[in-house]
Amino acid sequence: MSHQLTLDQIRRAPKVLLHDHLDGGLRPETIVELAAATGYTGLPADDPEALGAWFAEAADSGSLERYLETFGHTVAVMQTRESLVRVAAECAEDLAADGIVYAEVRYAPEQHLEAGLSLEEVVEAVLEGFRVGQDRAAAQGRSIRVGTLLTAMRHAARSREIAELAVRYRDVGVVGFDIAGAEAGHPPTRHLDAFEYLRRENAHFTIHAGEAFGLPSIWEALQWCGAGRLGHGVRIVDDIEAARGADEASGTVRMGRLANYVRDKRVPLEMCPSSNVQTGAAVSIAEHPIGLLRRLRFRVTVNTDNRLQSGTALSEEFAKLVEAFGYDWDDLQWFTVNAMKSAFLPFDERLALINGQIKPGFAQLKWATD
């Protein structure tokens, strides 16, 4: 292929998304309308366009803590059953419009109880919203399947309760568990009871680790807690020594024991390039560790994290990587198959999506652009 892939071409590719926050993907106009409907008066702007710009600017600070502050406004308008159904439905529609065929979207049920909903009512509202959104997408000729991850906040004390909730609803759309929030000062080992319970129940879970904190966070998530995937995991490069532009064959890459373990065990890394730049976990897209990790064949996946705050979509994340690293269809397919292999779905269902939609879809696109 002699030309660089365009954003429009990438949108047509069948993609897989593993790391996307429900409260980080609202449409600005929806926030404004829900604020008016629920009486929330704390928005920094009442015009959707101005509000969207505010979120992008506030999130683009280089600080994870400042980035997380923006969620106060989105969570504030997601406190009723109706708002949760609407937000989840629109999420599924927006992801389908971006060419995503399978997504795992996460949220923290404990953050949506201020108007009197129970944890169970929150989960059921979100599941209903995703069903509505999937049906709407199908009516428009777009096929998408959305699974949910229930997130516990690492600074709170409800992780065991949320883990039990994830197991209770795992046969009706909840595919796994997660912990999130500021890493520093809140190690994942504080939630060992939840992780031990999940392992006893044969349940899947991922852990936000290696984003704003380094190798100790990754080590604890894997070796103490037993995480199946790493949310971000970008700081694994702290255990890799490489000259700029080096590749493994040149002999100039040296990996420590943890990095070798992560690669050897094929631990999936849920990387979110734009978000990592915003929070200071990476200097720029061009200098993002994803380039080195892809060359070293770690189990890298590409994700959005928070589409509103980062002003992005998965197709746009891929387009930025294409521009920075010269990736082609084979590279994008490699990332996508990595993600589908790493999804919290039964093996046969993952294989069916890979062989039935992903590989045929990329083959058609490669044929059309050769």
LINWO-V851477 format. One record per pair of residues at least 12 apart in sequence whose ideal C-beta (glycine too) atoms are under 8 Angstrom apart, sorted by the first residue. I is the first residue (numbers start at 1). J is the second residue. Records with the same first field share a line. If there is no record, write none. Layout:
BEGIN
I: J, J
END
This chain:
BEGIN
1: 328, 329, 366, 369, 370
3: 369
4: 322, 323, 326
5: 319, 322, 327, 328, 329, 332, 369
6: 319
7: 315, 316, 319
9: 365, 369
10: 99, 315, 318, 319, 322, 332
11: 98, 99, 315
12: 99, 365
13: 99, 315, 318, 329, 332, 336, 361, 362, 365
14: 99, 100, 101, 336, 357, 358, 361, 362
15: 98, 99, 100, 101, 314, 315, 318, 336
16: 100, 101, 102, 103, 301, 336, 339, 340, 343, 353, 358
17: 95, 100, 102, 103, 104, 105, 303, 304, 314, 339
18: 103, 104, 229, 268, 270, 301, 303, 339, 342, 343
19: 104, 106, 206, 231, 232, 270, 272, 301, 303, 304, 305
20: 91, 95, 103, 104, 105, 106, 303, 304, 305, 306, 307
21: 105, 106, 107, 180, 305, 306
22: 78, 87, 88, 91, 105, 106, 107, 126
23: 71, 74, 75, 78, 87, 107, 108, 111
24: 71, 74, 305, 306, 307, 308, 309
25: 91, 94, 105, 304, 306, 307, 308
26: 74, 77, 78, 87, 90, 308
27: 48, 90, 94, 308
28: 48, 49, 51, 52, 55, 308
29: 48
30: 86, 87, 90
31: 43, 48, 51, 73, 74, 77
32: 46, 47, 48, 51
34: 77, 78, 83, 86, 87
35: 76, 77
37: 83
38: 77, 79, 80, 83, 115
40: 76, 77
42: 72, 73, 76
43: 73
44: 58, 73
52: 308, 311
55: 70, 73, 308, 309, 311
56: 309, 310, 311
58: 70, 309
59: 278, 306, 309, 310
60: 278
61: 278
62: 278, 279, 280
63: 279, 280
64: 182, 183, 211, 212, 279, 280, 281
65: 182
67: 275, 278, 279, 309
68: 181, 182
70: 309
74: 308
75: 111, 112
78: 111, 112
79: 112, 113, 114, 115, 117
80: 115, 117
81: 117, 121, 125
84: 112, 122, 125, 126, 129
85: 125, 126, 128, 129, 132
86: 129
87: 129
88: 105, 125, 126, 127, 128, 129, 130, 132, 133
89: 129, 130, 132, 133, 136
90: 133
91: 105, 129, 130, 133, 146
92: 129, 130, 132, 133, 134, 136, 137, 144, 146
93: 133, 136, 137
94: 307, 313
95: 144, 146, 314
96: 133, 134, 137, 140, 142, 143, 144
97: 137, 142
98: 313, 314, 315
99: 314, 315
100: 144, 314
101: 143, 144, 145, 353, 357, 358, 361
102: 144, 145, 146, 147, 340, 343, 345, 353
103: 144, 145, 146, 147
104: 146, 147, 148, 149, 175, 176, 343, 344
105: 130, 146, 147, 148, 149
106: 148, 149, 150, 151, 178, 180
107: 126, 148, 149, 150, 151
108: 150, 151, 152, 153, 162, 180
109: 122, 123, 150, 151, 162, 165
110: 152, 153, 156, 158, 161, 162
111: 153
119: 161, 162, 165
120: 165
123: 148, 150, 165, 169, 174
126: 148
127: 148, 169, 172, 173, 174
130: 146, 148, 173
131: 173
133: 146
134: 146
143: 357
145: 353
146: 173
147: 173, 174, 175, 176, 343, 344, 345
148: 173, 174, 175
149: 166, 174, 175, 176, 177, 178, 206, 344
150: 162, 163, 165, 166, 169, 174, 176, 177, 178
151: 177, 178, 179, 180
152: 177, 178, 179, 180, 191, 194
153: 179, 180, 181
154: 179, 180, 181, 182, 183, 186, 188, 190, 191, 208
155: 181, 182, 186
156: 181
159: 179, 191, 193, 194
160: 191, 193, 194, 197
162: 177, 194
163: 177, 194, 195, 197, 198, 203, 205
164: 197
166: 198, 203, 205
167: 197, 198, 201, 203
170: 203
175: 204, 343, 344, 345
176: 203, 204, 205, 206, 228, 344
177: 194, 198, 203, 204, 205, 206
178: 205, 206, 207, 208, 231
179: 191, 194, 207, 208
180: 208, 231
181: 208
182: 212
183: 208, 209, 211, 212, 213, 217
184: 212, 213
187: 216, 217, 220
188: 207, 209, 217, 220, 221, 224, 225, 227
189: 220, 224, 225
191: 225
192: 224, 225
195: 225, 226, 227
199: 226
204: 228, 344
205: 226, 227, 228
206: 227, 228, 229, 230, 231, 270
207: 221, 225, 227, 229, 230, 231
208: 231, 232
209: 221, 227, 230, 231, 232, 233
210: 230, 232, 233, 234, 235, 236
211: 231, 232, 233, 234, 235, 276, 279, 281
212: 279, 280, 281
213: 235
214: 235, 238
215: 235, 236, 238, 239, 258
217: 235
218: 230, 233, 235, 236, 258, 262
219: 258
222: 261, 262, 267
227: 267
228: 268, 344
229: 267, 268, 269, 270, 342
230: 262, 267, 268, 269, 270
231: 270
232: 269, 270, 271, 272, 276, 281
233: 262, 267, 269, 270, 271
234: 269, 271, 276, 281, 282, 288, 289, 290
235: 281
236: 258, 259, 262, 269, 289, 293, 298
237: 259, 289, 292, 293
239: 255, 256, 257, 258, 259
240: 253, 254, 255, 256, 259, 292, 296
241: 253, 254, 255
242: 254, 292
247: 295
248: 295, 296
253: 292, 296
255: 296
262: 298
263: 296, 297, 298, 299
266: 299
267: 299
268: 299, 301, 338, 339, 341, 342
269: 293, 298, 299, 300, 301
270: 301, 303
271: 288, 290, 293, 300, 301, 302, 303
272: 302, 303, 304, 305, 310, 317
273: 285, 288, 290, 302, 317, 320, 321
274: 304, 305, 310, 311, 312, 316, 317, 320
275: 304, 305, 306, 309, 310
276: 288
278: 309, 310
285: 320, 321, 323, 324
286: 324, 325
288: 324
290: 302, 321
291: 324, 325
294: 325, 331, 334, 335
299: 338, 341, 342
300: 335, 338
301: 335, 338, 339, 342
302: 314, 317, 318, 321, 335, 339
303: 317, 339
304: 317
318: 332, 335
329: 362, 365, 366, 369
330: 366
332: 362
333: 358, 359, 362
336: 358, 362
337: 354, 358, 359
340: 353, 354, 358
341: 354
END
